[in-house]
Amino acid sequence: MYNDLKAIEAATWTYLNGLYEGDVDKLSHVFHPTSALTSAQEDGAIKILPRDQWLEWVRSRPSPKAAGLARGDHILTIDLVGPTLALVKVKCQMPPRYFTDLLSFLKVDSKWQVVQKVFMTEVRE
């Protein structure tokens, strides 16, 4: 159990580092190829973005690090639900956008990977 928690924490920091640095290789390592990102839009619609489309978007924009944006990400909770399932809640930012992510991890072939990211965005002036 302790080793699983450490592995999940390490994978989560790989995600947060990859996001801040705009490092698609790090993000690809953590997110399962079938994963997707889901969020509610202002009009109430649900938007589902497949991993590879998201990675292309990350690749095409300046990273928060390159843009000189402050880093304010942190892990709020890691819930090891069972031997192959975990839920991680994180906060991260790309001012003026602030995100809360729920990362669903599954242990696949002895490796913890994100299989679904559900998130919300707050825009602050």
N, C-alpha and C positions, 0 to 999 in steps of 0.2 A: 504494500500500500504506500509506504513512504517513497519508494522508488517511482511509483506511478505519479504521485503528487509532484515530485521533482521533475519528472519528464514532462508533465502537463505544464508546469510553470515555465520550464525552459522553452517549450514550443510556443507558449503564449508570448514570451519575451522575443522570440524569433519573429513572431507576427508583428509585435509592436515596433521592433527595430526595423523590420522590413517596410512597414508602413511609413515610418518617419523618414527613412533613408530612400524610399522609392525603389527598394531592392526587390524586383520581381522574383528573383531566384529564391530568396528567403521566403517570400509569400507562397510560392509554388511548393516549397518543401513542406510547409505547414498545412496548406489547404488541399484536401483530397481532390483529385481531378473532377469528380462528380459534384463537388460542393457548389453552393450558390449563396448569394447575399440577398436578404429580404428586408424590406422596409415599407412603412406606410407613407404615402405621399400626402401632401397638403389637401388634395381633393378627396382623400379617403381611399384612393386606389392602393392596392398592394403592388409593389414593384419587386420582381425577382430578377436578379442579375447573375447569370452563370459565371463561375470562377474565371474562365478564360477571357470573357468580355471585360470583367473587372480588372484583370491583370493588364490587358491592353490599355485601359483607361489610366491605370497607375503608371504604366510605361510612358504614356504620352504627355503626362503633366509634370511640372517641376515638383520635386519632392519637398515636403515641408522643411527638411534640413537645408536643401539648396536655397529655398526661399527665405531662410533665416527666421522661420517661425519658432516660437518657444515650444519646447517639449513639455507636455504635462500629462503624460500617460501613466496609468497605474492599474494594477490588478486589484479589483474589489473583492472578489470571491472566487474560490475554486471549490466546486462541489463534486467530489468523486462519488458518483451515484452508484457505481458498481464496478466490477472488474474490467469492463470494456466501455463504460459510458461516463462522461464528465461534462459539467456545464461550468463555463468560466464567464464572469462578468468583468468587463474592463471599461475604463474611460480613456479617451484619447481626444486629441484636438488638432485642428488646422484652422486657427482663428481666421475668421469669426465663427467657424463651424466647430461645434463640440459634440462628440459622439459618445453614446453608451452602446456597447456591443455585448450581445450574448453569444458566446461561441460554444457550439455543441461539438464535443470531441468524441470520437470513437477510436478504440484501439484496434488497428487493422495491421495484421502481420507484425505484431509486437511493437507497433509504432503508433503514437497518439497523433491523430490528425483532425483538423476542423472539417466537419462534414456539412455544417450549416452555420451561417452567421446571420443573426437577426439584430437589427440595429435601429436606433433613432438618432436624429440629428437636431440639435438646437442651434439656431443662429442668434448670436449676440452682437449688439452694436459696440 
